[in-house]
Amino acid sequence: MTDTWDSSTRILDERLRLGAGLGDADHQHVLDLMSSLSRHLARWNPDKVDLQISVKDRGGPEQKVTLEAQLPGLAMVVATAAHRDLDHALIEARKELIRQIDDEKARRSDQKGQTSHHGSA
């Protein structure tokens, strides 16, 4: 289990790029807030995972966070959240991305004939 945890933590650390509105000083804090995403990425080869997070109107009344994930076998997954508190917006975007990844996995399972599985998002 430790190997899987270490590997998934590295995926996030190595593959999450900070876009507009975020700088090097934000890197560790953003990684900390996104940490629960790492276990959802563990199934993919780290070299094939591409993540980017950006903030529009940082410091404004409705900061908008966009979290994009390009994952092998899935369409581009884009999650957004807006909130006056940046941490809140980051966490909501993370939760939305996880929901979308789970929905895509469930959809793929259904397409493979496993219609008896009803995902609990």
Secondary structure, 3 states (H helix, E strand, C coil): CHHHHHHHHHHHHHHEEECCCCCHHHHHHHHHHHHHHHHHHCCCCHHHCEEEEEEECCCCCCEEEEEEEECCCCCCEEEEEEECCHHHHHHHHHHHHHHHHHHHHHHHHHHCCCCCCCCCC
